[in-house]
């Protein structure tokens, strides 16, 4: 058996009660978080006001604390509530603006924009107004028998015709196809009579007005120039029926702009075989 070194007994680490009490006394008050031994009632008087007399050694406070307290005007009402009044200037509410109105509300006159600026009326005419003015102008021209700006000339192969000696704009009144207004029955009788004479030209114009067929017979020689306007399927005039004093009248209106020197023509509209046999020029 090998003899070895005997280990000594490990000293006991048990702490006795006396040691605990001595350590507690030794570290009493050394920690910063240790509570003071005095009672909390020792810091307040009977009026619940803060006693400024320190019961324990006061801590070294920075002089800035007292300055901050003076600047902020600390009011010590209770130990649990401290109110700080801001030293900045308090904005005063704006005074109400007095009303400019005087007397009752009904006495106040509200100004309109038109009181300061003139009203501009549009110079443009409505479509209805333009048509009414044009209709009135045509009626006046028919009643007065106006035929200005026209001249009668003779054309080779066609005979007499009408030429414009002034400018006409599209839609202008040019001339009336003037003649005797007769019924359809009377027109058939006269047409049969005129067919017996080869020298008699075709001056009868048939048209409808309010679902009734009429005829203007301009066969009789007269000074009216409308009866002398020649035929063309591509004419620069067109026919229009208007009522003057309740009686239908046949007028010729410019279908396009017409320059001085242009021959005036319109489409007769007759395409019957009998008419084309006796008057072949109606096809052109």
Backbone as JSON, one array per atom type, in Angstrom:
{
  "sequence": "XXXXXXXXXXXXXXXXXXXXXXXXXXXXXXXXXXXXXXXXXXXXXXXXXXXXXXXXXXXXXXXXXXXXXXXXXXXXXXXXXXXXXXXXXXXXXXXXXXXXXXXXXXXXXXXXXXXXXXXXXXXXXXXXXXXXXXXXXXXXXXXXXXXXXXXXXXXXXXXXXXXXXXXXXXXXXXXXXXXXXXXXXXXXXXXXXXXXXXXXXXXXXXXXXXXXXXXXXXXXXXXXXXXXXXXXXXXXXXXXXXXXXXXXXXXXXXXXXXXXXXXXXXXXXXXXXXXXXXXXXXXX",
  "N": [[0.84, -1.18, 0.0], [0.64, 1.97, -0.97], [1.74, 4.76, 0.53], [0.4, 7.85, 0.84], [0.26, 11.49, 0.69], [-1.56, 12.91, 3.24], [-4.49, 14.53, 2.96], [-5.44, 17.67, 4.24], [-8.25, 18.78, 6.28], [-10.78, 20.49, 4.77], [-11.29, 23.87, 5.33], [-14.16, 25.08, 6.99], [-16.85, 26.76, 5.32], [-19.07, 27.97, 6.29], [-21.22, 30.54, 7.29], [-21.67, 32.4, 10.09], [-24.31, 33.68, 12.25], [-23.53, 35.9, 13.63], [-21.5, 36.93, 12.06], [-22.97, 37.73, 9.81], [-24.48, 39.86, 10.85], [-22.49, 41.68, 11.49], [-21.45, 42.28, 8.96], [-23.63, 43.5, 7.82], [-23.88, 45.81, 9.31], [-21.5, 46.98, 8.64], [-21.73, 47.63, 5.84], [-23.84, 49.28, 5.89], [-25.58, 52.03, 4.61], [-23.64, 52.61, 2.68], [-24.23, 52.01, 0.01], [-25.57, 53.55, -2.91], [-28.28, 53.3, -3.41], [-29.45, 52.74, -1.04], [-32.05, 52.95, 1.29], [-32.99, 55.75, 3.31], [-32.73, 55.94, 6.88], [-34.53, 57.39, 8.28], [-38.0, 58.32, 8.9], [-40.64, 58.94, 6.57], [-42.42, 60.84, 7.33], [-40.97, 62.61, 8.7], [-40.05, 64.55, 7.04], [-42.05, 66.28, 6.39], [-44.25, 68.85, 7.53], [-46.98, 69.64, 9.75], [-48.81, 71.0, 8.11], [-48.68, 69.82, 5.72], [-46.65, 70.7, 4.07], [-43.58, 71.12, 2.37], [-40.69, 70.51, 4.16], [-37.99, 72.46, 4.33], [-35.73, 72.08, 5.78], [-33.04, 70.0, 5.88], [-33.01, 66.6, 6.81], [-31.18, 64.68, 6.54], [-27.85, 64.41, 5.35], [-27.54, 66.62, 2.76], [-27.36, 66.1, -0.81], [-24.79, 67.01, -3.05], [-25.88, 69.41, -5.04], [-26.12, 70.72, -8.32], [-25.44, 74.15, -9.11], [-27.02, 74.91, -11.2], [-29.49, 73.85, -10.83], [-30.94, 75.38, -8.99], [-31.05, 77.73, -10.45], [-32.57, 76.87, -12.62], [-34.94, 76.32, -11.32], [-35.65, 78.91, -10.54], [-35.98, 80.18, -13.01], [-38.02, 78.72, -14.19], [-40.06, 79.15, -12.47], [-41.11, 77.53, -10.31], [-43.86, 76.2, -8.7], [-44.62, 75.07, -5.62], [-46.93, 73.14, -4.74], [-47.7, 70.72, -3.65], [-46.12, 67.73, -2.44], [-46.49, 65.83, -4.35], [-47.23, 66.97, -6.71], [-46.14, 69.21, -9.05], [-46.33, 72.2, -10.57], [-45.42, 73.87, -13.49], [-44.99, 76.95, -14.77], [-45.0, 78.31, -17.96], [-42.67, 80.61, -19.14], [-42.82, 81.86, -21.54], [-44.36, 84.22, -23.74], [-47.8, 84.4, -23.61], [-50.09, 83.87, -26.17], [-52.54, 86.12, -26.99], [-56.01, 85.82, -27.58], [-57.43, 86.66, -30.76], [-59.16, 89.67, -31.3], [-62.62, 89.84, -32.01], [-63.67, 90.57, -35.34], [-65.37, 93.44, -36.11], [-68.65, 93.55, -37.48], [-69.48, 94.74, -40.71], [-71.94, 95.31, -41.51], [-74.8, 97.3, -41.28], [-77.68, 97.96, -39.57], [-80.77, 96.16, -40.27], [-80.69, 92.9, -41.9], [-82.02, 92.92, -44.3], [-81.64, 95.44, -45.29], [-79.18, 95.5, -46.41], [-77.44, 95.85, -49.39], [-76.63, 93.72, -51.94], [-73.97, 93.64, -54.1], [-73.67, 93.11, -57.59], [-71.74, 91.45, -60.16], [-72.17, 92.65, -62.55], [-72.53, 95.25, -61.87], [-70.14, 96.47, -61.87], [-68.89, 95.86, -64.27], [-69.6, 96.22, -67.72], [-72.3, 94.59, -69.45], [-71.71, 92.28, -71.94], [-73.13, 91.75, -74.92], [-73.76, 89.11, -77.15], [-72.97, 89.33, -80.55], [-73.61, 87.53, -82.44], [-76.01, 85.91, -84.45], [-78.79, 83.74, -84.02], [-79.56, 80.59, -85.64], [-82.22, 80.37, -86.29], [-83.01, 83.04, -86.29], [-81.54, 84.02, -88.46], [-82.66, 82.59, -90.6], [-85.28, 83.55, -90.54], [-84.88, 86.27, -91.14], [-83.83, 86.01, -93.74], [-85.99, 84.86, -95.08], [-87.84, 86.93, -94.89], [-86.52, 88.86, -96.41], [-86.6, 87.68, -98.96], [-89.35, 87.64, -99.44], [-89.89, 90.39, -99.55], [-88.41, 91.02, -101.86], [-89.83, 89.59, -103.81], [-92.36, 90.8, -103.71], [-91.72, 93.36, -104.53], [-90.87, 92.88, -107.09], [-88.16, 92.59, -107.8], [-85.36, 92.51, -109.96], [-82.69, 93.08, -110.31], [-79.25, 93.2, -111.41], [-79.24, 91.43, -113.54], [-79.15, 90.38, -116.96], [-80.36, 90.13, -120.29], [-79.36, 87.94, -122.85], [-78.4, 86.6, -126.11], [-77.87, 83.27, -127.07], [-76.0, 80.99, -129.06], [-77.68, 78.35, -130.58], [-79.33, 78.03, -128.4], [-80.89, 80.23, -128.05], [-82.51, 82.91, -126.38], [-81.19, 83.95, -123.19], [-80.19, 84.38, -119.68], [-77.82, 86.41, -118.08], [-75.58, 87.0, -115.39], [-74.75, 90.16, -114.05], [-73.62, 91.03, -111.8], [-72.26, 90.13, -108.59], [-73.36, 87.25, -106.88], [-74.02, 85.7, -103.82], [-73.95, 82.44, -102.3], [-77.15, 81.18, -101.64], [-78.47, 83.57, -101.98], [-81.25, 85.56, -103.08], [-82.23, 85.54, -106.49], [-83.99, 85.78, -108.79], [-87.52, 85.82, -109.57], [-89.57, 83.2, -110.74], [-91.81, 84.2, -112.59], [-95.29, 84.18, -113.38], [-98.49, 82.92, -114.41], [-100.43, 81.49, -111.91], [-101.82, 78.37, -111.89], [-104.14, 75.59, -111.71], [-103.65, 71.96, -111.68], [-105.36, 70.64, -113.46], [-106.14, 72.7, -115.23], [-103.63, 73.27, -116.27], [-103.04, 70.98, -117.81], [-104.87, 71.21, -119.9], [-104.01, 73.59, -121.16], [-101.43, 72.86, -121.86], [-101.83, 70.93, -123.83], [-102.95, 72.52, -125.78], [-100.82, 74.27, -126.35], [-99.04, 72.52, -127.5], [-99.84, 72.17, -130.11], [-98.79, 74.24, -131.56], [-95.72, 74.67, -132.94], [-93.95, 76.71, -132.64], [-94.25, 77.69, -130.16], [-92.76, 77.91, -127.09], [-91.6, 75.99, -124.2], [-92.84, 76.88, -121.24], [-93.95, 76.23, -118.84], [-94.16, 75.4, -115.48], [-94.25, 72.87, -113.15], [-95.06, 72.18, -109.78], [-95.03, 71.11, -106.28], [-96.93, 72.0, -103.43], [-97.65, 71.99, -100.11], [-98.74, 69.42, -100.37], [-100.25, 69.69, -102.62], [-100.53, 69.96, -106.08], [-99.33, 72.41, -108.26], [-99.1, 74.78, -111.02], [-97.01, 77.03, -112.71], [-97.62, 79.14, -115.22], [-95.77, 80.59, -117.58], [-95.9, 81.18, -120.26], [-96.97, 83.24, -121.82], [-95.77, 86.14, -123.4], [-93.68, 88.44, -121.68], [-92.13, 91.06, -119.7], [-90.71, 89.96, -117.67], [-87.79, 88.45, -116.38], [-87.24, 85.96, -115.31], [-88.49, 83.83, -116.64], [-86.89, 83.39, -118.8], [-84.59, 82.06, -118.14], [-82.32, 79.52, -118.84], [-82.11, 75.89, -119.23], [-80.19, 73.48, -117.38], [-78.62, 70.57, -116.25], [-76.67, 70.75, -114.38], [-76.95, 73.26, -113.15], [-76.45, 76.63, -111.77], [-78.4, 77.67, -110.2], [-81.28, 77.12, -108.07], [-84.62, 76.01, -107.51], [-87.19, 77.29, -105.34], [-89.97, 77.18, -103.21], [-92.07, 79.55, -101.8], [-94.38, 81.14, -99.54], [-96.28, 83.94, -100.06], [-98.28, 86.22, -98.67], [-100.02, 84.11, -98.31], [-100.13, 82.87, -100.76], [-98.63, 80.57, -102.95], [-95.37, 81.04, -104.29], [-92.88, 80.89, -106.85], [-89.43, 80.89, -106.74], [-86.03, 81.63, -107.73], [-82.97, 80.66, -106.41], [-79.56, 81.3, -105.57], [-77.43, 78.62, -105.99], [-74.78, 78.34, -105.6], [-71.79, 80.37, -105.33], [-71.92, 83.1, -107.54], [-70.42, 84.7, -110.23], [-69.89, 87.87, -111.94], [-70.91, 87.87, -115.37], [-71.41, 85.16, -115.61], [-73.57, 82.67, -116.98], [-76.94, 82.17, -116.06], [-78.51, 79.29, -114.96], [-80.73, 76.48, -114.43], [-82.01, 73.31, -113.29], [-84.65, 71.93, -115.05], [-85.99, 69.65, -114.47], [-87.65, 67.9, -115.83], [-88.1, 64.73, -117.08], [-89.55, 63.14, -118.73], [-90.55, 60.84, -121.37], [-91.97, 61.86, -123.5], [-91.47, 64.61, -123.3], [-88.69, 64.64, -123.65], [-88.62, 63.73, -126.27], [-89.69, 65.78, -127.77], [-88.24, 67.9, -126.81], [-85.16, 67.57, -126.75], [-82.97, 68.78, -125.59], [-83.42, 68.87, -122.87], [-82.18, 66.75, -121.67], [-79.54, 67.42, -121.35]],
  "CA": [[0.0, 0.0, 0.0], [1.47, 3.19, -1.1], [1.31, 5.84, 1.43], [0.37, 9.16, 0.22], [0.11, 12.64, 1.59], [-2.94, 13.07, 3.73], [-5.05, 15.87, 2.74], [-6.03, 18.27, 5.43], [-9.7, 19.06, 6.21], [-11.12, 21.79, 4.15], [-11.91, 24.75, 6.33], [-15.61, 25.28, 6.81], [-17.26, 28.06, 4.72], [-20.37, 28.33, 6.86], [-21.22, 31.89, 7.86], [-22.46, 32.43, 11.31], [-25.23, 34.79, 12.38], [-22.79, 37.08, 14.1], [-20.81, 37.51, 10.9], [-23.95, 38.43, 8.97], [-24.84, 41.13, 11.46], [-21.35, 42.61, 11.38], [-21.35, 42.74, 7.57], [-24.75, 44.41, 7.56], [-23.54, 47.09, 9.91], [-20.35, 47.56, 7.91], [-22.15, 48.2, 4.54], [-25.04, 50.1, 6.05], [-25.48, 53.41, 4.11], [-22.6, 52.81, 1.68], [-24.79, 51.92, -1.34], [-26.34, 54.76, -3.29], [-29.71, 53.04, -3.45], [-29.93, 52.35, 0.28], [-33.08, 53.86, 1.79], [-32.62, 56.41, 4.57], [-33.28, 55.3, 8.08], [-35.59, 58.22, 8.84], [-39.34, 58.13, 8.41], [-41.03, 59.92, 5.54], [-43.15, 61.91, 7.99], [-40.04, 63.57, 9.3], [-39.73, 65.58, 6.07], [-43.21, 67.13, 6.17], [-44.83, 69.37, 8.75], [-48.41, 69.34, 9.92], [-49.58, 71.62, 7.02], [-48.41, 69.09, 4.47], [-45.73, 71.48, 3.26], [-42.24, 70.56, 2.32], [-39.76, 71.07, 5.13], [-36.75, 72.72, 3.62], [-34.59, 71.7, 6.64], [-32.67, 68.62, 5.55], [-32.84, 65.67, 7.92], [-29.95, 63.94, 6.27], [-26.87, 65.22, 4.62], [-27.99, 66.81, 1.36], [-26.4, 65.83, -1.87], [-24.22, 68.19, -3.71], [-26.64, 69.72, -6.24], [-25.5, 71.71, -9.21], [-26.08, 75.47, -9.03], [-27.98, 75.09, -12.29], [-30.81, 73.42, -10.4], [-31.63, 76.55, -8.42], [-31.33, 78.67, -11.54], [-33.7, 76.33, -13.37], [-36.14, 76.51, -10.53], [-36.03, 80.32, -10.58], [-36.45, 80.55, -14.35], [-39.28, 78.05, -14.49], [-41.06, 79.62, -11.51], [-41.72, 76.32, -9.78], [-44.83, 76.4, -7.63], [-44.65, 73.84, -4.82], [-48.24, 73.03, -4.11], [-47.7, 69.49, -2.86], [-44.95, 66.91, -2.8], [-46.81, 64.92, -5.45], [-47.6, 67.73, -7.91], [-45.35, 70.42, -9.27], [-46.79, 72.9, -11.78], [-44.4, 74.76, -14.05], [-45.59, 77.96, -15.63], [-44.1, 78.7, -19.04], [-42.37, 82.05, -19.13], [-43.02, 82.46, -22.87], [-45.52, 85.11, -23.81], [-49.02, 83.71, -24.0], [-50.75, 84.59, -27.25], [-53.89, 86.55, -26.67], [-56.95, 85.57, -28.69], [-57.72, 87.83, -31.6], [-60.44, 90.32, -31.03], [-63.54, 89.61, -33.14], [-63.77, 91.66, -36.31], [-66.74, 93.98, -36.09], [-69.4, 93.4, -38.72], [-69.64, 95.98, -41.48], [-73.35, 95.53, -41.81], [-75.51, 98.24, -40.42], [-79.12, 97.82, -39.65], [-81.26, 94.81, -40.56], [-80.08, 92.22, -43.03], [-82.72, 93.27, -45.54], [-81.19, 96.74, -45.77], [-77.87, 95.37, -47.05], [-77.55, 95.68, -50.83], [-75.56, 92.87, -52.47], [-73.53, 94.11, -55.4], [-73.47, 92.11, -58.62], [-70.58, 91.68, -61.01], [-72.55, 93.55, -63.63], [-72.5, 96.64, -61.38], [-68.79, 97.0, -62.09], [-68.47, 95.63, -65.65], [-70.75, 96.25, -68.63], [-72.71, 93.31, -70.0], [-71.38, 92.15, -73.36], [-74.11, 90.97, -75.65], [-73.2, 88.46, -78.32], [-73.45, 89.88, -81.82], [-73.95, 86.43, -83.33], [-77.43, 85.64, -84.57], [-79.14, 82.34, -84.03], [-79.93, 80.07, -86.96], [-83.62, 80.7, -86.52], [-83.09, 84.46, -86.64], [-81.0, 84.19, -89.81], [-83.65, 82.09, -91.56], [-86.42, 84.47, -90.56], [-84.48, 87.47, -91.87], [-83.7, 85.69, -95.17], [-87.34, 84.69, -95.61], [-88.44, 88.26, -95.03], [-85.86, 89.53, -97.53], [-87.11, 87.11, -100.21], [-90.72, 88.11, -99.62], [-89.83, 91.78, -100.01], [-87.93, 91.04, -103.24], [-90.9, 89.11, -104.68], [-93.42, 91.81, -103.77], [-91.24, 94.52, -105.29], [-90.52, 92.49, -108.46], [-86.74, 92.93, -108.0], [-84.61, 91.71, -110.94], [-81.44, 93.79, -110.58], [-78.06, 92.37, -111.59], [-79.49, 90.45, -114.58], [-79.15, 90.92, -118.34], [-80.79, 89.15, -121.28], [-78.46, 87.8, -124.0], [-78.76, 85.53, -127.04], [-76.83, 82.23, -127.16], [-76.11, 80.17, -130.26], [-78.26, 77.03, -130.35], [-80.27, 78.03, -127.26], [-81.77, 81.39, -128.08], [-82.31, 83.89, -125.31], [-80.78, 83.47, -121.87], [-79.93, 85.41, -118.68], [-76.44, 86.45, -117.58], [-75.42, 87.83, -114.19], [-73.84, 91.29, -114.2], [-73.1, 91.34, -110.47], [-71.91, 88.95, -107.8], [-74.36, 86.68, -105.99], [-73.51, 84.71, -102.87], [-74.78, 81.25, -102.15], [-78.35, 81.4, -100.84], [-79.1, 84.85, -102.28], [-82.36, 85.6, -104.03], [-81.77, 86.02, -107.79], [-85.12, 86.22, -109.58], [-88.72, 85.01, -109.43], [-90.15, 82.62, -111.97], [-93.13, 84.85, -112.53], [-96.26, 83.75, -114.38], [-99.86, 82.73, -113.92], [-100.56, 80.29, -111.08], [-103.02, 77.63, -112.27], [-104.26, 74.24, -111.15], [-103.12, 70.89, -112.53], [-106.32, 70.38, -114.53], [-106.02, 73.78, -116.22], [-102.32, 73.15, -116.92], [-103.11, 69.92, -118.81], [-105.6, 71.75, -121.05], [-103.16, 74.56, -121.85], [-100.27, 72.18, -122.46], [-102.3, 70.3, -125.08], [-103.14, 73.6, -126.75], [-99.51, 74.8, -126.76], [-98.34, 71.49, -128.29], [-100.25, 72.27, -131.5], [-97.97, 75.27, -132.2], [-94.32, 74.31, -132.79], [-93.16, 77.9, -132.3], [-94.47, 78.01, -128.75], [-91.78, 77.25, -126.22], [-92.06, 75.35, -122.96], [-92.68, 77.82, -120.13], [-94.83, 75.77, -117.77], [-93.36, 74.77, -114.4], [-95.08, 72.18, -112.2], [-94.43, 72.01, -108.45], [-95.91, 70.7, -105.19], [-96.93, 72.87, -102.25], [-98.61, 71.47, -99.12], [-99.34, 68.2, -100.95], [-101.13, 70.07, -103.73], [-99.72, 70.25, -107.26], [-99.66, 73.65, -108.96], [-98.31, 75.07, -112.21], [-96.82, 78.44, -113.05], [-97.6, 79.25, -116.68], [-95.1, 81.81, -118.02], [-95.82, 81.11, -121.72], [-97.26, 84.55, -122.38], [-94.59, 87.02, -123.44], [-93.68, 89.53, -120.69], [-90.8, 91.62, -119.44], [-90.08, 89.28, -116.55], [-86.6, 87.75, -116.85], [-87.14, 84.61, -114.77], [-88.97, 82.86, -117.62], [-85.87, 83.2, -119.84], [-83.42, 81.31, -117.62], [-82.21, 78.26, -119.56], [-82.0, 74.63, -118.47], [-78.93, 72.74, -117.27], [-78.69, 69.61, -115.14], [-75.67, 71.21, -113.42], [-77.11, 74.7, -113.09], [-75.99, 77.35, -110.58], [-79.58, 78.12, -109.48], [-82.23, 76.09, -107.65], [-85.96, 76.55, -107.27], [-87.69, 77.24, -103.98], [-91.35, 77.64, -103.11], [-92.38, 80.3, -100.58], [-95.74, 81.66, -99.51], [-96.38, 85.38, -99.88], [-99.7, 86.53, -98.45], [-100.78, 82.87, -98.41], [-100.12, 82.35, -102.14], [-97.3, 80.02, -103.27], [-94.59, 81.69, -105.36], [-91.7, 80.12, -107.24], [-88.27, 81.78, -106.86], [-84.74, 81.01, -108.06], [-81.96, 81.0, -105.4], [-78.2, 80.92, -105.98], [-76.98, 77.36, -105.4], [-73.35, 78.54, -105.34], [-71.37, 81.75, -105.62], [-72.02, 83.43, -108.96], [-69.6, 85.86, -110.6], [-70.41, 88.62, -113.09], [-70.63, 87.25, -116.67], [-71.85, 83.76, -115.62], [-74.95, 82.43, -117.4], [-77.79, 81.59, -115.02], [-79.24, 78.1, -115.41], [-81.21, 75.57, -113.39], [-82.53, 72.04, -113.82], [-86.1, 71.95, -115.17], [-86.48, 68.46, -113.78], [-88.57, 67.11, -116.65], [-87.39, 63.62, -117.71], [-90.53, 62.26, -119.39], [-90.18, 60.44, -122.72], [-92.6, 62.78, -124.44], [-90.74, 65.89, -123.27], [-87.37, 64.45, -124.26], [-88.78, 63.54, -127.71], [-89.9, 67.08, -128.39], [-87.2, 68.83, -126.33], [-84.0, 66.75, -126.4], [-82.0, 69.56, -124.8], [-83.67, 68.67, -121.44], [-81.28, 65.7, -121.18], [-78.2, 67.95, -121.16]],
  "C": [[0.87, 1.23, 0.0], [0.89, 4.24, -0.2], [1.38, 7.15, 0.71], [0.21, 10.26, 1.25], [-1.36, 12.79, 1.97], [-3.39, 14.51, 3.53], [-5.68, 16.39, 4.01], [-7.53, 18.56, 5.24], [-9.94, 20.45, 5.65], [-11.82, 22.66, 5.15], [-13.38, 25.01, 5.99], [-15.92, 26.68, 6.32], [-18.58, 28.53, 5.28], [-20.26, 29.66, 7.57], [-22.16, 31.89, 9.04], [-23.35, 33.66, 11.33], [-24.54, 36.05, 12.83], [-22.05, 37.76, 12.97], [-21.78, 38.28, 10.0], [-24.3, 39.78, 9.55], [-23.73, 42.14, 11.35], [-21.23, 43.15, 9.97], [-22.47, 43.73, 7.26], [-24.49, 45.77, 8.14], [-22.44, 47.77, 9.14], [-20.8, 48.24, 6.63], [-23.4, 49.06, 4.64], [-24.79, 51.51, 5.55], [-24.43, 53.62, 3.06], [-23.14, 52.75, 0.25], [-25.67, 53.13, -1.64], [-27.83, 54.54, -3.27], [-30.28, 52.66, -2.1], [-30.91, 53.39, 0.79], [-32.62, 54.52, 3.07], [-33.33, 55.77, 5.75], [-34.42, 56.1, 8.67], [-36.95, 57.91, 8.24], [-39.7, 59.23, 7.42], [-41.78, 61.09, 6.15], [-42.25, 62.94, 8.62], [-39.72, 64.7, 8.35], [-40.9, 66.54, 5.82], [-43.75, 67.6, 7.5], [-46.32, 69.08, 8.8], [-49.25, 69.9, 8.8], [-49.35, 70.98, 5.68], [-47.55, 69.9, 3.52], [-44.35, 70.89, 3.39], [-41.36, 71.3, 3.31], [-38.42, 71.22, 4.45], [-35.54, 72.36, 4.46], [-34.23, 70.26, 6.37], [-32.47, 67.81, 6.82], [-31.6, 64.83, 7.79], [-29.04, 64.86, 5.5], [-27.31, 65.38, 3.19], [-26.89, 66.5, 0.38], [-25.92, 67.13, -2.48], [-24.96, 68.43, -5.03], [-25.93, 70.8, -7.05], [-26.2, 73.05, -9.07], [-27.11, 75.69, -10.12], [-29.38, 74.7, -11.89], [-31.59, 74.59, -9.84], [-31.96, 77.57, -9.49], [-32.52, 78.2, -12.36], [-35.0, 76.5, -12.63], [-36.6, 77.96, -10.57], [-36.61, 80.7, -11.95], [-37.81, 79.94, -14.66], [-40.37, 78.39, -13.51], [-41.85, 78.44, -10.96], [-42.64, 76.69, -8.63], [-44.98, 75.08, -6.9], [-45.97, 73.79, -4.08], [-48.33, 71.82, -3.2], [-46.5, 68.68, -3.24], [-45.23, 66.01, -3.97], [-47.14, 65.66, -6.73], [-46.79, 69.0, -7.97], [-45.8, 71.01, -10.6], [-45.74, 73.9, -12.21], [-45.1, 75.68, -15.03], [-44.59, 78.38, -16.69], [-43.91, 80.21, -19.03], [-42.57, 82.7, -20.48], [-44.32, 83.26, -22.88], [-46.73, 84.34, -24.33], [-49.73, 84.55, -25.06], [-52.18, 84.9, -26.85], [-54.82, 86.25, -27.84], [-57.26, 86.86, -29.44], [-59.1, 88.38, -31.29], [-61.37, 90.09, -32.22], [-63.65, 90.84, -34.03], [-65.2, 92.17, -36.31], [-67.41, 93.86, -37.45], [-69.6, 94.75, -39.38], [-71.1, 96.29, -41.77], [-73.97, 96.45, -40.79], [-77.0, 98.05, -40.62], [-79.52, 96.4, -39.95], [-80.59, 94.22, -41.79], [-80.74, 92.6, -44.35], [-82.26, 94.6, -46.11], [-79.87, 96.67, -46.51], [-78.07, 95.09, -48.53], [-76.36, 94.87, -51.32], [-75.23, 93.34, -53.88], [-73.32, 92.93, -56.33], [-72.24, 92.47, -59.44], [-70.9, 92.65, -62.13], [-72.61, 95.01, -63.18], [-71.16, 97.29, -61.67], [-68.32, 96.84, -63.54], [-69.7, 95.64, -66.54], [-71.04, 94.86, -69.17], [-72.44, 93.3, -71.49], [-72.39, 91.22, -74.01], [-73.47, 90.37, -76.89], [-73.83, 89.03, -79.58], [-73.87, 88.78, -82.79], [-75.46, 86.18, -83.28], [-77.67, 84.14, -84.58], [-79.56, 81.91, -85.43], [-81.37, 80.41, -87.29], [-83.78, 82.15, -86.94], [-82.61, 84.71, -88.06], [-82.01, 83.73, -90.85], [-84.86, 83.02, -91.66], [-86.08, 85.74, -91.34], [-84.36, 87.2, -93.38], [-85.08, 85.5, -95.81], [-88.04, 86.03, -95.83], [-87.84, 89.02, -96.2], [-86.37, 89.01, -98.87], [-88.54, 87.59, -100.48], [-90.74, 89.55, -100.11], [-89.38, 91.87, -101.46], [-89.02, 90.59, -104.21], [-92.0, 90.16, -104.83], [-93.01, 93.02, -104.58], [-90.88, 94.18, -106.72], [-89.06, 92.76, -108.78], [-86.07, 91.95, -108.95], [-83.29, 92.39, -111.27], [-80.28, 92.8, -110.65], [-78.21, 91.33, -112.67], [-79.53, 91.14, -115.94], [-79.52, 89.8, -119.3], [-79.81, 89.14, -122.47], [-78.93, 86.62, -124.86], [-77.57, 84.58, -127.18], [-77.1, 81.36, -128.4], [-76.65, 78.78, -129.89], [-79.26, 76.99, -129.22], [-81.23, 79.19, -127.31], [-81.47, 82.32, -126.92], [-81.94, 83.2, -123.98], [-80.47, 84.65, -120.96], [-78.5, 85.25, -118.16], [-76.41, 87.38, -116.37], [-74.43, 88.95, -114.48], [-73.34, 91.79, -112.84], [-72.85, 90.03, -109.72], [-73.08, 88.55, -106.9], [-73.68, 85.65, -105.08], [-74.48, 83.55, -102.76], [-75.95, 81.54, -101.2], [-79.05, 82.71, -101.12], [-80.28, 84.67, -103.25], [-81.84, 86.19, -105.34], [-82.95, 86.59, -108.59], [-86.31, 85.31, -109.29], [-89.13, 84.44, -110.79], [-91.61, 83.05, -111.98], [-94.01, 84.36, -113.67], [-97.63, 83.63, -113.74], [-99.93, 81.41, -113.16], [-101.89, 79.62, -111.4], [-102.99, 76.25, -111.64], [-103.71, 73.21, -112.14], [-104.07, 70.61, -113.7], [-106.24, 71.44, -115.62], [-104.69, 73.69, -116.96], [-102.34, 72.09, -118.0], [-103.83, 70.42, -120.08], [-104.73, 72.7, -121.86], [-101.99, 73.88, -122.53], [-100.66, 71.5, -123.77], [-102.51, 71.34, -126.18], [-101.8, 74.14, -127.25], [-98.76, 73.8, -127.64], [-98.71, 71.56, -129.76], [-99.43, 73.3, -132.26], [-96.5, 74.96, -131.92], [-93.46, 75.51, -132.4], [-93.3, 78.31, -130.82], [-93.48, 77.22, -127.89], [-92.42, 76.63, -124.98], [-91.77, 76.29, -121.8], [-93.59, 77.45, -118.95], [-93.99, 74.99, -116.74], [-94.32, 74.2, -113.37], [-94.33, 72.02, -110.87], [-95.5, 71.63, -107.43], [-95.76, 71.69, -104.03], [-98.05, 72.41, -101.32], [-99.45, 70.33, -99.72], [-100.37, 68.52, -102.05], [-100.24, 70.46, -104.91], [-100.26, 71.49, -107.97], [-98.79, 73.75, -110.21], [-98.23, 76.57, -112.41], [-96.66, 78.5, -114.58], [-97.02, 80.61, -117.05], [-94.95, 81.84, -119.53], [-96.05, 82.48, -122.35], [-96.04, 85.45, -122.28], [-94.77, 88.18, -122.46], [-92.26, 90.04, -120.52], [-90.09, 90.95, -118.27], [-88.95, 88.39, -117.05], [-86.49, 86.31, -116.35], [-87.55, 83.53, -115.74], [-87.95, 82.56, -118.69], [-84.63, 82.45, -119.36], [-83.43, 79.92, -118.24], [-81.99, 77.07, -118.61], [-80.56, 74.11, -118.47], [-79.04, 71.82, -116.06], [-77.67, 69.95, -114.05], [-75.72, 72.73, -113.28], [-76.61, 75.3, -111.78], [-77.14, 77.96, -109.79], [-80.42, 76.91, -109.06], [-83.54, 76.76, -107.32], [-86.35, 76.37, -105.81], [-89.09, 77.83, -103.96], [-91.55, 78.34, -101.78], [-93.82, 80.8, -100.68], [-95.69, 83.15, -99.21], [-97.85, 85.74, -99.83], [-100.57, 85.3, -98.65], [-100.81, 82.26, -99.78], [-98.73, 81.8, -102.44], [-96.67, 80.74, -104.46], [-93.33, 80.88, -105.59], [-90.54, 81.07, -107.48], [-87.03, 80.95, -107.18], [-83.67, 81.57, -107.11], [-80.6, 80.53, -105.9], [-77.77, 79.66, -105.24], [-75.51, 77.41, -105.02], [-73.02, 80.0, -105.6], [-71.35, 81.98, -107.13], [-71.25, 84.72, -109.21], [-70.24, 86.61, -111.78], [-69.97, 87.97, -114.41], [-71.07, 85.79, -116.74], [-73.29, 83.67, -116.11], [-75.71, 81.75, -116.27], [-78.6, 80.45, -115.6], [-79.75, 77.32, -114.2], [-81.81, 74.34, -114.06], [-84.05, 72.1, -113.84], [-86.73, 70.73, -114.5], [-87.43, 67.6, -114.57], [-87.78, 66.04, -117.38], [-88.37, 62.67, -118.42], [-90.1, 61.98, -120.83], [-90.76, 61.42, -123.75], [-91.87, 64.11, -124.49], [-89.38, 65.75, -123.91], [-87.48, 64.26, -125.78], [-88.96, 64.87, -128.43], [-88.83, 68.1, -127.99], [-85.97, 68.02, -125.87], [-82.95, 67.49, -125.55], [-82.25, 69.42, -123.29], [-82.75, 67.61, -120.84], [-79.89, 66.22, -120.88], [-78.12, 68.81, -119.89]]
}
